[in-house]
Amino acid sequence: MGKQQSKKFNTERINNQIRAREVRLVGDNIEPGVYTLTEAIQIADDLDLDLVEINGNPNPPIVKIIDYGKYVYAKKLKAKEQKKKQKETKQSLKEVRFGPNTDEHDFNFKAKHARNFLENGDLVKTFVFFKGREITFKEKGELLLTKLADELQDVGLPDSLDFKLEGKKMIMMLRPLKNKK
């Protein structure tokens, strides 16, 4: 029946690929026990199923009588589901950049983007970039970041209100609220 193998999921040995002389046979509608390999393959053929090595480490290795095509399909679905769950829990870092003289409209536009990022569960790194002598007006950057934190307090909280100054950037990290997603 399902004698073909998928190249991606052929880590198990099936039917004549099994190398042991004796195998411990398990499966539905059969008597579990230790059989010779030829007996086990004959039982699998009679049921029109495949003999699949589940665990090759013990002596004798454990084999199961199943439809290999369905087994591979179920394995692929399980791997896909695990990958999906992994992506859901993964947080990415998004950046939003301001200048110290950012207009109200530009501020609202960028705050809207930061809100969307936080609602999607992403971390948001916001920073005010100072050019030239603008660094002397650090208060403008602090006011801007404080205003942003107040604007987004319903979807995210800053790590701290002590803004870090790294070179010409004043940085604030925002984390999404736990109950949002």
N, CA and C atoms as a LAMMPS dump frame, in Angstrom:
ITEM: TIMESTEP
0
ITEM: NUMBER OF ATOMS
543
ITEM: BOX BOUNDS ff ff ff
-5.0000000000000000e+02 5.0000000000000000e+02
-5.0000000000000000e+02 5.0000000000000000e+02
-5.0000000000000000e+02 5.0000000000000000e+02
ITEM: ATOMS id mol type element x y z
1 1 1 N 0.837 -1.193 0
2 1 2 C 0 0 0
3 1 3 C 0.877 1.249 0
4 2 1 N 1.344 1.718 1.146
5 2 2 C 2.134 2.939 1.21
6 2 3 C 3.606 2.628 1.259
7 3 1 N 4.141 1.992 0.268
8 3 2 C 5.525 1.536 0.266
9 3 3 C 6.512 2.643 -0.082
10 4 1 N 6.021 3.798 -0.561
11 4 2 C 6.923 4.88 -0.935
12 4 3 C 7.337 5.648 0.314
13 5 1 N 8.496 6.306 0.217
14 5 2 C 9.004 7.09 1.32
15 5 3 C 9.105 8.553 0.92
16 6 1 N 8.905 9.408 1.882
17 6 2 C 9.165 10.821 1.66
18 6 3 C 10.651 11.049 1.911
19 7 1 N 11.32 11.801 1.06
20 7 2 C 12.743 12.039 1.22
21 7 3 C 13.046 12.887 2.443
22 8 1 N 12.095 13.738 2.826
23 8 2 C 12.324 14.637 3.941
24 8 3 C 12.171 13.936 5.29
25 9 1 N 11.287 12.961 5.371
26 9 2 C 10.981 12.339 6.645
27 9 3 C 11.34 10.851 6.679
28 10 1 N 12.372 10.418 5.977
29 10 2 C 12.698 9.005 5.945
30 10 3 C 13.773 8.65 6.964
31 11 1 N 13.646 9.133 8.174
32 11 2 C 14.613 8.82 9.206
33 11 3 C 14.398 7.413 9.742
34 12 1 N 13.205 6.867 9.592
35 12 2 C 12.915 5.514 10.049
36 12 3 C 13.189 4.526 8.915
37 13 1 N 13.522 3.321 9.321
38 13 2 C 13.674 2.257 8.332
39 13 3 C 12.315 1.581 8.182
40 14 1 N 11.993 1.21 6.937
41 14 2 C 10.722 0.528 6.718
42 14 3 C 10.963 -0.78 5.979
43 15 1 N 10.079 -1.738 6.249
44 15 2 C 10.054 -3.037 5.586
45 15 3 C 11.44 -3.671 5.463
46 16 1 N 11.964 -3.85 4.25
47 16 2 C 13.232 -4.558 4.038
48 16 3 C 14.464 -3.736 4.406
49 17 1 N 14.299 -2.478 4.789
50 17 2 C 15.435 -1.661 5.215
51 17 3 C 15.84 -1.969 6.658
52 18 1 N 14.978 -2.618 7.401
53 18 2 C 15.274 -2.962 8.789
54 18 3 C 16.358 -4.036 8.79
55 19 1 N 17.385 -3.869 9.63
56 19 2 C 18.564 -4.733 9.572
57 19 3 C 18.577 -5.835 10.628
58 20 1 N 17.731 -5.763 11.64
59 20 2 C 17.77 -6.747 12.73
60 20 3 C 17.155 -8.072 12.294
61 21 1 N 17.579 -9.163 12.937
62 21 2 C 17.006 -10.477 12.641
63 21 3 C 15.666 -10.653 13.342
64 22 1 N 15.608 -10.13 14.591
65 22 2 C 14.365 -10.203 15.367
66 22 3 C 13.906 -8.801 15.7
67 23 1 N 12.594 -8.629 15.794
68 23 2 C 12.023 -7.314 16.112
69 23 3 C 10.913 -7.481 17.14
70 24 1 N 10.708 -6.443 17.928
71 24 2 C 9.587 -6.404 18.866
72 24 3 C 8.444 -5.693 18.142
73 25 1 N 7.385 -6.4 17.865
74 25 2 C 6.292 -5.912 17.029
75 25 3 C 5.171 -5.333 17.882
76 26 1 N 4.722 -4.133 17.527
77 26 2 C 3.564 -3.495 18.166
78 26 3 C 2.663 -2.958 17.068
79 27 1 N 1.424 -2.686 17.404
80 27 2 C 0.498 -2.117 16.433
81 27 3 C -0.924 -2.529 16.741
82 28 1 N -1.858 -2.031 15.968
83 28 2 C -3.269 -2.351 16.152
84 28 3 C -3.593 -3.67 15.467
85 29 1 N -4.504 -4.428 16.055
86 29 2 C -5.029 -5.681 15.491
87 29 3 C -3.967 -6.763 15.306
88 30 1 N -2.904 -6.722 16.103
89 30 2 C -1.885 -7.776 16.034
90 30 3 C -1.491 -8.168 17.453
91 31 1 N -0.884 -9.32 17.571
92 31 2 C -0.401 -9.806 18.866
93 31 3 C 1.011 -9.254 19.092
94 32 1 N 1.201 -8.346 20.086
95 32 2 C 2.54 -7.81 20.337
96 32 3 C 3.482 -8.922 20.793
97 33 1 N 4.733 -8.792 20.418
98 33 2 C 5.723 -9.775 20.822
99 33 3 C 6.958 -9.698 19.961
100 34 1 N 7.887 -10.634 20.201
101 34 2 C 9.131 -10.678 19.444
102 34 3 C 8.954 -11.666 18.293
103 35 1 N 9.235 -11.187 17.082
104 35 2 C 9.087 -11.997 15.859
105 35 3 C 10.374 -11.904 15.065
106 36 1 N 10.565 -12.868 14.158
107 36 2 C 11.674 -12.718 13.21
108 36 3 C 11.261 -11.652 12.197
109 37 1 N 12.227 -11.078 11.55
110 37 2 C 11.942 -10.001 10.601
111 37 3 C 11.051 -10.484 9.464
112 38 1 N 11.312 -11.66 8.954
113 38 2 C 10.495 -12.163 7.835
114 38 3 C 9.047 -12.397 8.268
115 39 1 N 8.834 -12.898 9.505
116 39 2 C 7.462 -13.072 10.006
117 39 3 C 6.759 -11.728 10.126
118 40 1 N 7.476 -10.723 10.668
119 40 2 C 6.89 -9.391 10.867
120 40 3 C 6.53 -8.753 9.528
121 41 1 N 7.393 -8.896 8.535
122 41 2 C 7.11 -8.334 7.207
123 41 3 C 5.918 -9.06 6.585
124 42 1 N 5.833 -10.349 6.794
125 42 2 C 4.706 -11.12 6.256
126 42 3 C 3.384 -10.675 6.903
127 43 1 N 3.396 -10.453 8.207
128 43 2 C 2.195 -9.978 8.907
129 43 3 C 1.781 -8.611 8.355
130 44 1 N 2.759 -7.714 8.16
131 44 2 C 2.487 -6.38 7.615
132 44 3 C 1.911 -6.482 6.206
133 45 1 N 2.473 -7.366 5.375
134 45 2 C 1.976 -7.549 4.007
135 45 3 C 0.547 -8.091 4.013
136 46 1 N 0.258 -9.02 4.92
137 46 2 C -1.093 -9.582 5.009
138 46 3 C -2.118 -8.511 5.352
139 47 1 N -1.698 -7.534 6.195
140 47 2 C -2.6 -6.442 6.571
141 47 3 C -2.548 -5.297 5.565
142 48 1 N -1.709 -5.419 4.532
143 48 2 C -1.527 -4.394 3.504
144 48 3 C -1.042 -3.077 4.115
145 49 1 N -0.128 -3.203 5.087
146 49 2 C 0.468 -2.051 5.763
147 49 3 C 1.988 -2.171 5.721
148 50 1 N 2.667 -1.231 6.338
149 50 2 C 4.132 -1.214 6.342
150 50 3 C 4.662 -1.528 7.729
151 51 1 N 5.859 -2.059 7.77
152 51 2 C 6.58 -2.317 9
153 51 3 C 7.57 -1.167 9.171
154 52 1 N 7.403 -0.36 10.227
155 52 2 C 8.22 0.838 10.423
156 52 3 C 9.001 0.702 11.726
157 53 1 N 10.317 0.939 11.649
158 53 2 C 11.16 0.882 12.845
159 53 3 C 10.961 2.172 13.629
160 54 1 N 10.353 2.039 14.803
161 54 2 C 10.083 3.206 15.644
162 54 3 C 11.298 3.556 16.489
163 55 1 N 11.923 2.531 17.091
164 55 2 C 13.099 2.75 17.923
165 55 3 C 14.093 1.637 17.644
166 56 1 N 15.25 1.98 17.081
167 56 2 C 16.242 0.982 16.718
168 56 3 C 17.27 0.721 17.796
169 57 1 N 17.226 1.44 18.908
170 57 2 C 18.243 1.301 19.947
171 57 3 C 18.116 0.026 20.781
172 58 1 N 16.925 -0.342 21.279
173 58 2 C 16.869 -1.542 22.127
174 58 3 C 17.137 -2.804 21.316
175 59 1 N 17.373 -3.889 22.038
176 59 2 C 17.611 -5.165 21.37
177 59 3 C 16.509 -6.113 21.785
178 60 1 N 15.603 -6.538 20.99
179 60 2 C 15.421 -6.246 19.568
180 60 3 C 14.766 -4.871 19.349
181 61 1 N 14.969 -4.278 18.173
182 61 2 C 14.375 -2.962 17.889
183 61 3 C 12.846 -3.031 17.848
184 62 1 N 12.228 -1.906 18.189
185 62 2 C 10.766 -1.826 18.223
186 62 3 C 10.268 -1.399 16.848
187 63 1 N 9.351 -2.194 16.292
188 63 2 C 8.753 -1.87 14.998
189 63 3 C 7.237 -1.847 15.152
190 64 1 N 6.593 -1.089 14.277
191 64 2 C 5.144 -0.945 14.352
192 64 3 C 4.552 -1.165 12.969
193 65 1 N 3.394 -1.79 12.934
194 65 2 C 2.702 -2.001 11.664
195 65 3 C 1.711 -0.851 11.487
196 66 1 N 2.004 0.012 10.505
197 66 2 C 1.164 1.186 10.224
198 66 3 C 1.208 1.485 8.733
199 67 1 N 0.324 2.384 8.312
200 67 2 C 0.364 2.888 6.936
201 67 3 C 1.417 3.997 6.921
202 68 1 N 2.539 3.759 6.249
203 68 2 C 3.659 4.692 6.29
204 68 3 C 3.305 6.058 5.697
205 69 1 N 2.502 6.093 4.652
206 69 2 C 2.1 7.37 4.051
207 69 3 C 1.341 8.245 5.038
208 70 1 N 0.402 7.635 5.768
209 70 2 C -0.342 8.384 6.782
210 70 3 C 0.571 8.818 7.916
211 71 1 N 1.524 7.966 8.267
212 71 2 C 2.471 8.267 9.346
213 71 3 C 3.321 9.492 8.988
214 72 1 N 3.828 9.524 7.761
215 72 2 C 4.65 10.646 7.307
216 72 3 C 3.812 11.924 7.258
217 73 1 N 2.57 11.812 6.774
218 73 2 C 1.681 12.971 6.692
219 73 3 C 1.416 13.538 8.084
220 74 1 N 1.125 12.673 9.053
221 74 2 C 0.873 13.127 10.425
222 74 3 C 2.121 13.781 11.018
223 75 1 N 3.28 13.232 10.684
224 75 2 C 4.536 13.794 11.177
225 75 3 C 4.772 15.205 10.605
226 76 1 N 4.456 15.38 9.31
227 76 2 C 4.598 16.698 8.678
228 76 3 C 3.66 17.713 9.32
229 77 1 N 2.404 17.299 9.57
230 77 2 C 1.449 18.202 10.206
231 77 3 C 1.91 18.615 11.588
232 78 1 N 2.448 17.665 12.333
233 78 2 C 2.922 17.954 13.682
234 78 3 C 4.083 18.952 13.635
235 79 1 N 5.022 18.761 12.707
236 79 2 C 6.16 19.667 12.563
237 79 3 C 5.691 21.063 12.16
238 80 1 N 4.705 21.132 11.283
239 80 2 C 4.171 22.421 10.836
240 80 3 C 3.495 23.146 11.992
241 81 1 N 2.76 22.408 12.806
242 81 2 C 2.08 22.993 13.966
243 81 3 C 3.089 23.517 14.99
244 82 1 N 4.152 22.779 15.222
245 82 2 C 5.193 23.225 16.146
246 82 3 C 5.86 24.49 15.631
247 83 1 N 6.107 24.549 14.336
248 83 2 C 6.725 25.73 13.738
249 83 3 C 5.805 26.942 13.879
250 84 1 N 4.505 26.715 13.69
251 84 2 C 3.53 27.795 13.825
252 84 3 C 3.502 28.316 15.252
253 85 1 N 3.511 27.408 16.223
254 85 2 C 3.509 27.827 17.629
255 85 3 C 4.773 28.585 17.976
256 86 1 N 5.884 28.169 17.404
257 86 2 C 7.146 28.84 17.664
258 86 3 C 7.114 30.269 17.13
259 87 1 N 6.54 30.463 15.953
260 87 2 C 6.444 31.804 15.382
261 87 3 C 5.531 32.692 16.202
262 88 1 N 4.447 32.099 16.759
263 88 2 C 3.509 32.893 17.542
264 88 3 C 4.156 33.446 18.797
265 89 1 N 5.049 32.679 19.423
266 89 2 C 5.643 33.118 20.673
267 89 3 C 6.859 34.012 20.459
268 90 1 N 7.349 34.064 19.259
269 90 2 C 8.546 34.841 18.976
270 90 3 C 8.207 36.326 18.904
271 91 1 N 8.969 37.152 19.658
272 91 2 C 8.795 38.592 19.601
273 91 3 C 9.882 39.181 18.719
274 92 1 N 9.503 40.142 17.902
275 92 2 C 10.518 40.815 17.112
276 92 3 C 10.654 42.247 17.601
277 93 1 N 11.751 42.854 17.263
278 93 2 C 12.042 44.216 17.697
279 93 3 C 11.78 45.168 16.536
280 94 1 N 10.918 46.144 16.771
281 94 2 C 10.616 47.165 15.765
282 94 3 C 11.17 48.496 16.268
283 95 1 N 11.589 49.338 15.344
284 95 2 C 12.149 50.636 15.717
285 95 3 C 11.288 51.766 15.17
286 96 1 N 11.146 52.809 15.993
287 96 2 C 10.456 54.026 15.578
288 96 3 C 11.39 55.187 15.908
289 97 1 N 11.698 55.992 14.899
290 97 2 C 12.686 57.063 15.05
291 97 3 C 12.004 58.431 15.012
292 98 1 N 12.424 59.277 15.917
293 98 2 C 11.936 60.653 15.976
294 98 3 C 13.116 61.6 15.921
295 99 1 N 12.854 62.824 15.522
296 99 2 C 13.814 63.907 15.666
297 99 3 C 13.339 64.782 16.819
298 100 1 N 14.201 65.604 17.374
299 100 2 C 13.773 66.418 18.52
300 100 3 C 12.717 67.467 18.145
301 101 1 N 12.638 67.829 16.871
302 101 2 C 11.67 68.84 16.424
303 101 3 C 10.551 68.207 15.606
304 102 1 N 10.11 67.009 15.986
305 102 2 C 9.071 66.307 15.244
306 102 3 C 7.74 67.023 15.395
307 103 1 N 7.047 67.245 14.253
308 103 2 C 5.734 67.902 14.257
309 103 3 C 4.684 67.014 14.894
310 104 1 N 3.532 67.601 15.218
311 104 2 C 2.427 66.862 15.833
312 104 3 C 1.903 65.772 14.893
313 105 1 N 1.724 66.101 13.611
314 105 2 C 1.211 65.124 12.654
315 105 3 C 2.165 63.944 12.504
316 106 1 N 3.462 64.222 12.368
317 106 2 C 4.458 63.158 12.246
318 106 3 C 4.503 62.309 13.511
319 107 1 N 4.39 62.98 14.665
320 107 2 C 4.371 62.252 15.939
321 107 3 C 3.184 61.289 15.986
322 108 1 N 1.997 61.766 15.599
323 108 2 C 0.798 60.917 15.626
324 108 3 C 0.93 59.747 14.648
325 109 1 N 1.507 60.009 13.487
326 109 2 C 1.696 58.975 12.472
327 109 3 C 2.614 57.866 13.003
328 110 1 N 3.725 58.261 13.613
329 110 2 C 4.678 57.275 14.131
330 110 3 C 4.147 56.587 15.385
331 111 1 N 3.378 57.304 16.189
332 111 2 C 2.773 56.704 17.379
333 111 3 C 1.76 55.633 16.974
334 112 1 N 1.054 55.887 15.864
335 112 2 C 0.089 54.909 15.355
336 112 3 C 0.812 53.62 14.942
337 113 1 N 1.961 53.755 14.282
338 113 2 C 2.749 52.582 13.902
339 113 3 C 3.241 51.838 15.143
340 114 1 N 3.726 52.575 16.131
341 114 2 C 4.205 51.941 17.359
342 114 3 C 3.059 51.208 18.055
343 115 1 N 1.857 51.789 18.022
344 115 2 C 0.676 51.143 18.616
345 115 3 C 0.393 49.81 17.913
346 116 1 N 0.441 49.811 16.572
347 116 2 C 0.215 48.576 15.817
348 116 3 C 1.249 47.506 16.165
349 117 1 N 2.516 47.915 16.278
350 117 2 C 3.567 46.96 16.631
351 117 3 C 3.299 46.349 18.006
352 118 1 N 2.933 47.188 18.976
353 118 2 C 2.678 46.696 20.329
354 118 3 C 1.453 45.784 20.368
355 119 1 N 0.43 46.113 19.594
356 119 2 C -0.769 45.27 19.559
357 119 3 C -0.471 43.913 18.944
358 120 1 N 0.515 43.848 18.043
359 120 2 C 0.923 42.58 17.446
360 120 3 C 1.876 41.798 18.344
361 121 1 N 2.227 42.354 19.51
362 121 2 C 3.083 41.655 20.458
363 121 3 C 4.569 41.867 20.245
364 122 1 N 4.947 42.863 19.456
365 122 2 C 6.364 43.123 19.198
366 122 3 C 6.922 44.116 20.21
367 123 1 N 8.233 44.027 20.444
368 123 2 C 8.93 45.041 21.235
369 123 3 C 9.137 46.26 20.344
370 124 1 N 9.086 47.442 20.931
371 124 2 C 9.287 48.658 20.151
372 124 3 C 10.431 49.452 20.779
373 125 1 N 11.432 49.727 19.961
374 125 2 C 12.552 50.558 20.38
375 125 3 C 12.318 51.935 19.772
376 126 1 N 12.013 52.902 20.618
377 126 2 C 11.805 54.265 20.122
378 126 3 C 13.025 55.096 20.494
379 127 1 N 13.422 55.945 19.582
380 127 2 C 14.557 56.797 19.905
381 127 3 C 14.44 58.136 19.206
382 128 1 N 15.027 59.121 19.864
383 128 2 C 15.126 60.465 19.304
384 128 3 C 16.565 60.615 18.843
385 129 1 N 16.741 60.948 17.57
386 129 2 C 18.076 61.082 16.992
387 129 3 C 18.422 62.568 16.911
388 130 1 N 19.504 62.942 17.567
389 130 2 C 19.949 64.336 17.575
390 130 3 C 21.038 64.531 16.528
391 131 1 N 20.891 65.589 15.724
392 131 2 C 21.897 65.914 14.709
393 131 3 C 22.638 67.167 15.157
394 132 1 N 23.926 67.162 14.926
395 132 2 C 24.727 68.354 15.207
396 132 3 C 24.598 68.827 16.643
397 133 1 N 24.242 70.119 16.791
398 133 2 C 24.161 70.711 18.124
399 133 3 C 22.806 70.508 18.795
400 134 1 N 21.903 69.775 18.159
401 134 2 C 20.597 69.517 18.76
402 134 3 C 20.725 68.761 20.082
403 135 1 N 21.863 68.11 20.302
404 135 2 C 22.074 67.319 21.516
405 135 3 C 22.01 68.195 22.764
406 136 1 N 22.195 69.498 22.597
407 136 2 C 22.106 70.393 23.754
408 136 3 C 20.67 70.541 24.243
409 137 1 N 19.689 70.139 23.429
410 137 2 C 18.285 70.234 23.823
411 137 3 C 17.725 68.855 24.161
412 138 1 N 18.356 68.203 25.13
413 138 2 C 17.937 66.867 25.532
414 138 3 C 16.511 66.864 26.076
415 139 1 N 16.084 67.981 26.638
416 139 2 C 14.742 68.063 27.235
417 139 3 C 13.661 67.799 26.189
418 140 1 N 13.895 68.291 24.96
419 140 2 C 12.915 68.063 23.884
420 140 3 C 12.744 66.566 23.626
421 141 1 N 13.839 65.83 23.616
422 141 2 C 13.781 64.39 23.41
423 141 3 C 13.057 63.7 24.559
424 142 1 N 13.348 64.116 25.788
425 142 2 C 12.685 63.515 26.943
426 142 3 C 11.184 63.774 26.905
427 143 1 N 10.788 64.995 26.558
428 143 2 C 9.364 65.328 26.463
429 143 3 C 8.674 64.484 25.394
430 144 1 N 9.333 64.322 24.263
431 144 2 C 8.774 63.547 23.164
432 144 3 C 8.569 62.083 23.555
433 145 1 N 9.566 61.487 24.193
434 145 2 C 9.459 60.079 24.592
435 145 3 C 8.442 59.896 25.723
436 146 1 N 8.37 60.859 26.628
437 146 2 C 7.378 60.791 27.706
438 146 3 C 5.969 60.895 27.129
439 147 1 N 5.793 61.792 26.164
440 147 2 C 4.488 61.943 25.505
441 147 3 C 4.093 60.646 24.791
442 148 1 N 5.053 60.01 24.144
443 148 2 C 4.781 58.746 23.458
444 148 3 C 4.394 57.658 24.461
445 149 1 N 5.099 57.586 25.585
446 149 2 C 4.787 56.584 26.61
447 149 3 C 3.376 56.798 27.148
448 150 1 N 2.983 58.061 27.352
449 150 2 C 1.623 58.361 27.823
450 150 3 C 0.59 57.986 26.769
451 151 1 N 0.898 58.249 25.519
452 151 2 C -0.009 57.961 24.41
453 151 3 C -0.266 56.453 24.259
454 152 1 N 0.759 55.638 24.54
455 152 2 C 0.67 54.196 24.305
456 152 3 C 0.526 53.372 25.585
457 153 1 N 0.19 54 26.7
458 153 2 C 0.145 53.271 27.964
459 153 3 C -0.947 52.2 28.01
460 154 1 N -1.954 52.284 27.144
461 154 2 C -3 51.257 27.137
462 154 3 C -2.573 49.989 26.399
463 155 1 N -1.521 50.042 25.57
464 155 2 C -1.061 48.849 24.843
465 155 3 C 0.358 48.435 25.195
466 156 1 N 1.155 49.318 25.79
467 156 2 C 2.538 48.973 26.113
468 156 3 C 3.096 49.838 27.213
469 157 1 N 4.095 49.302 27.888
470 157 2 C 4.746 50.027 28.973
471 157 3 C 6.234 50.153 28.699
472 158 1 N 6.818 51.303 29.055
473 158 2 C 8.262 51.447 28.869
474 158 3 C 9.015 50.632 29.912
475 159 1 N 10.234 50.192 29.555
476 159 2 C 11.074 49.48 30.518
477 159 3 C 11.394 50.373 31.697
478 160 1 N 11.726 51.611 31.412
479 160 2 C 11.947 52.595 32.472
480 160 3 C 11.806 53.986 31.861
481 161 1 N 11.537 54.944 32.697
482 161 2 C 11.433 56.328 32.21
483 161 3 C 12.764 57.066 32.329
484 162 1 N 13.821 56.343 32.708
485 162 2 C 15.173 56.898 32.662
486 162 3 C 15.7 56.603 31.273
487 163 1 N 15.631 57.595 30.392
488 163 2 C 15.978 57.385 29.002
489 163 3 C 17.494 57.25 28.859
490 164 1 N 17.906 56.252 28.065
491 164 2 C 19.329 56.016 27.83
492 164 3 C 19.791 56.923 26.7
493 165 1 N 20.947 57.5 26.88
494 165 2 C 21.545 58.317 25.835
495 165 3 C 22.759 57.57 25.321
496 166 1 N 22.648 57.042 24.099
497 166 2 C 23.755 56.319 23.48
498 166 3 C 24.228 57.12 22.27
499 167 1 N 25.323 57.778 22.425
500 167 2 C 25.835 58.623 21.347
501 167 3 C 24.869 59.771 21.095
502 168 1 N 24.305 59.834 19.901
503 168 2 C 23.353 60.901 19.566
504 168 3 C 21.912 60.402 19.595
505 169 1 N 21.67 59.263 20.255
506 169 2 C 20.323 58.712 20.342
507 169 3 C 19.866 58.666 21.796
508 170 1 N 18.62 59.084 22.02
509 170 2 C 17.98 58.915 23.321
510 170 3 C 16.952 57.801 23.136
511 171 1 N 17.122 56.699 23.88
512 171 2 C 16.383 55.48 23.612
513 171 3 C 15.398 55.142 24.726
514 172 1 N 14.223 54.635 24.308
515 172 2 C 13.227 54.092 25.241
516 172 3 C 12.686 52.807 24.626
517 173 1 N 12.643 51.732 25.422
518 173 2 C 12.088 50.455 24.979
519 173 3 C 10.666 50.321 25.506
520 174 1 N 9.743 49.898 24.638
521 174 2 C 8.353 49.653 25.024
522 174 3 C 8.045 48.168 24.879
523 175 1 N 7.43 47.605 25.902
524 175 2 C 7.014 46.196 25.874
525 175 3 C 5.503 46.132 25.807
526 176 1 N 4.967 45.19 25.038
527 176 2 C 3.507 45.056 24.983
528 176 3 C 2.955 44.564 26.317
529 177 1 N 1.718 44.969 26.623
530 177 2 C 1.073 44.456 27.824
531 177 3 C 0.785 42.979 27.654
532 178 1 N 0.819 42.228 28.732
533 178 2 C 0.64 40.769 28.662
534 178 3 C -0.75 40.384 28.208
535 179 1 N -1.789 41.113 28.646
536 179 2 C -3.155 40.724 28.325
537 179 3 C -3.579 41.104 26.915
538 180 1 N -2.739 41.806 26.192
539 180 2 C -3.04 42.157 24.8
540 180 3 C -2.387 41.156 23.876
541 181 1 N -3.015 40.91 22.742
542 181 2 C -2.399 40.096 21.682
543 181 3 C -3.28 40.094 20.487
